[in-house]
Amino acid sequence: MSCKVIVTRDHDGRRLDRTIRSIWPALPLSAVMRAIRKGEVRLDAVRVRDSGLRVRSGQELYVPWEEPGARGETETPLRRWGTVPILWRGENVLVVNKPANLLVQPDVKGGDSVVTRVWGMFDAGGLGFAPAAVHRLDRNTTGALAVALSGEALRELERLFKERLVAKRYLAVVVGRLPEKGLIDVPLLKDETGNVVYAGRGKTAQTRYKRLAADGELSLASIELLTGRTHQARVHMAHIGCPILGDRKYGSIEANRRRHAEAKRPLLHAYELRFPEELPGALREVAGKTFRANLPRDMALLLEERDWRTTA
């Protein structure tokens, strides 16, 4: 049982292991690494034992399992978990509205996530390229998320997000009366062991905020992340004394458990993605576009129930 495929432009310049996982999304990573280690994977008839080797368009890739979409002995069926709401779809880019309590990437093989749901929706095995998310949202953060549908789009989107050329704006309900506007410039340090982030040391982190409305007890904030650190919005808002409502890790125990127990998660929503005006190639279809995700039900209900006073 073996197969030969021609490396397409989608995978030009990608690592060998990631190329294989894209073409065979249901194949366990352990099977991929074992085959490479044993010399069972070849590029242009040459055995390759370096999983990080960059492949090139037009190369012949030989692997010890069946063609994409066929079920081999080492491949398990990709479970279909359901769908995610689509905000916009092009030829190369997909923008979805991520729901709460859903990971962007699976934490176990074939587990439920935005990525595995999109794989099922787009029959990733048949595409020859597994759609890939290009930025992250926490499990319980909702909102707009960009997914690449081609290799060229993936490479260009990764560059845009790395260079901070895509503007990301969030909406959040925070505890207390937020100042009218401000810039939080406080470094953040992540403790990998405890998956917690501390303010005051570590890597540079900047967050710009603006108060949109307030009622004396809570505020509605517009938040723009100028850097992309783990838990950045949550830690920075807590640092200035206005933690996000429902945040059990960095938030207010009094507000979360006694006064607003109905907030079951941090009320943080990725409201807007705004792309630059001029983009080449695969990203031309999103050039100058702004995508907005409707508020989730829990945030919408809270906003409707309260007597907000908008900021002048």
N, C-alpha and C positions, 0 to 999 in steps of 0.2 A: 504494500500500500504506500504510494508516494504521489507527489504532484509537482508539476512545474508551472509557475506563473511568471508573467513578465511584470517587473516593477514599473508602475505607472508614475506619471508626474505628481500624483497625490502624495507619493512617498519619497520623492526625490530629496535626498539629504537627511532623511529620518534615520534614527537608530534601527538596527536590524530587529531587535526584540519588539520595539513598538510597531514596526511595520507588520510583523507577523501577527501581533495581537489585534491590529486594525483589520487585517484581512480575515482572520479567524477569531472573532470577538468572544466566542464561547469556549475557546481553548484555554485550559488552565495555564497560568504563568509557569508553574512547575514543569509542565510538559514541554513548553517552549525552551526553557533554560536547559532542561535535560538533553533535548535534541541538539541544541547548539554545543553543549559541553561534550557530547559524544561524537561530534563531527558529522551529524546526520543532516545538517543544513549546509547547502552549497550555494554560492553565488557564481554564475558563469562557470559551473563545473568545479569550482575550487572550494574545498571544505573550509567553513568559517567557524571558529570557536570563540570569537569576540562578539558578545551580544551588543556592544555599543558601536560596532562598525556602522558607518553611514552608507546607506545604499544609494544607488543612482538609477534614474529613469532609464528603462531599456534593458537592465540587467535581468538575467534568468535566475529565478529563485527556486531552488529545489528543496522540498520539505518531506518528511516521512509520514504524512497523513493525506487525507483526501482533499479534493478541491473544495473551495469555499462553498458552504451551504450543504455539503454532504456530511453525514454523521460518521466519523471515524471512531476507532477504538479508544483514542485518547481525548476525544471531544465530546462534551456533554451538551444537550440541547439548551439553548438560551431561553430562560423562563421569561414569559411576557407578563410584566407587572401591571400594565395599564398604560395610561398616556399622561402627558403633561399639557396644559393649555398653551397653544401657540399664539404668540403676538404677531409674528411675521415670519414668512418663509421665502427665501430666495433660492437660487441655484447653489450657492456656496455657503450661505449663512442662515441660521435659524435662531430666532429669539423667542424664548419661552417665558411664561410666568410661573416661576417655581413656587409650589405650595409649601406650607410649613411642615415640619417633621419629615423631611425628605433630604437625604444626602445628595450632593452633586455627583460624587463618585461613589461606587459601591465599596463598603468596608469589608465585605467577604465576597468570594468568587460568585458572580452571578446575582449578588444581592440587589435589593431594590434601591434605585437611585434615579436621578434625572437622566444620567447617561445611559443606563440600561433600559429605561423606558423609551428613550429616543431610539436606541438600537432596535428595539422591537417595532417601533412605529415606522422605521425606515428600512427594515430588513437589512441590517448592517452587513450580514454575510454576503448578500447579493450585490451590495454596492462596491465591495472590494476596499472600502474605507469605512471604518467605524466612526461615526460622528463623535466629536470630542468637545467638552466644555473648555473654554479658554480663560475663565476666571472662576472664583469660588464665592459661594455664599454659605454661611453657617447653616446647619441642619434646620434650625427654626427661623431663619431669616427668609422672607418671601420676596418675590419680585423678579425683575427682568434679568435674564441670564442669556448670554450669547453662546451659541454652539456652532462649531465649524462642521460643514458638510463635505469639505474637500481638503486635501493636503495643502494646497496653495493658500486657501483661506485660513487654515490652522496656523501656518507659519506667519502670515501677515497679521492675523489677529493677536497672536502671542507677542509680536513686536509692538503693536499698537498699545496693548495693555501694559507691557513692560515699560514703555516710554511714557505712559500716562497720557496718551493722546485721545483716549475715550473718556469722556466726562461721565462720572457715575454720581447720581444724586439719590439720596435716601430720604424717606420720611420716617419719623419716630415719635412716639409719645413718651415724653420724659417727665420725671417727677420734679415738682417745684416750678418756680417761674424762671424760665431760661432768660438770660440777658438777650437784648434785641438781636445782636449778632456778635461774632467773634471768630478768632483763629486760635485753635489749641495746638501748640507746638511743644509737645512733650514726648520724649523717647519712650519706647515700649520694649520690654524684655519678656520673651515667652519661656516659661518653664515647661519643657517638653514632658517631663515626668508627670506633672499634675495637670497638664493642659490648661494652665492658667497664665494670664499675662499681667505684668506689673508695670505701672507707670513710673517715670522718673529716671530710668536708665535703660540702656539697650540701644536699639536702632532708631534712627530718626523717624518721627511720625507726625503728620500734620492733618488736622481736621478743621474744615471751615463750617460754621453753622449759622443759622438764622431762625429766629422765632417767627412762626407763621400765625400762631394763635395761642391764647392762654385763658385759663378760667380761675386762676388763683391757686389751684392745687396741682394742675398738670399743664404741660405745654406741648404744642405740636411743633416739631422742629424739622427744618430742612437741613440735611447734612451732606456735605461733599467731602469725600476722602481724597486728599491730595497725595497720600501714600497708601500702600495696601498691606498693612500689618494685620496679623491674626487678631480678631476681636477688637479692632481699632475703635470703631464707633462706640461700642459698649464701654470699653475701658476709659476712653477720653471723656465721654459724657459723665461717667461716674466720677472721674477725677475733678471735674469742675462743680460737683455737687448736684448734678441733674441726671441721675442714672435713668436708663431706659426702663419703663414700666414693664414688669413681668420678668426681668432679668434676675434669676435666682443666684447667679454666680457673682455678679458685680453690683447688683441693685440694692434697693431699700427693702429690708425685711418688713418694716412697718407698712409700706405702701403695697407690697406684693401679697402679703399674707393676711393683713387685717382690713385694709381699706379697698383693695382691688384684687381680691382673690380670683376674680373671673379672668384675669390676664394670665394665661397658662404658659406663655412664652414671651421672650423679649419682643416688644411691639416695634420691630424694625423692618422696614420694607424698602427693597431696592426699586424705587419708583421710576427712575429714568436712566437710559443709556443714550449718550449723544456722540455721534461719530463725526470726524473731521470732514470738511467740505470736499476736499480732493483726495481720492484714494485710487490706487492703480489696480489693474488686473481683477482678480476674483472679488475684491472688496469694493469695486466700483458701484455695485448694486446697493451698498449701504452708505455711500458717501453723502454727507450732509443730512442724514436721517436721524431723527430722534424717536426712540421707542419708550412708551410709558406703560406701566403695568397698573391696572386697577387695584385699589386697596383690597386686602383680604377681608373676609367677613368680620373677624374679631375686631380689627382696627376700625372698620367702617361703622360698626354698631356703637363702639365706644365714642367715636366722634359725633355720631348722630344724637346720642343720649345727653351729652354735656352742653352747658351754656358757654360756648367758646366766645371769646372776644378777639377778633382778628387784629393783627398788628398793623398800624398805619404805615 
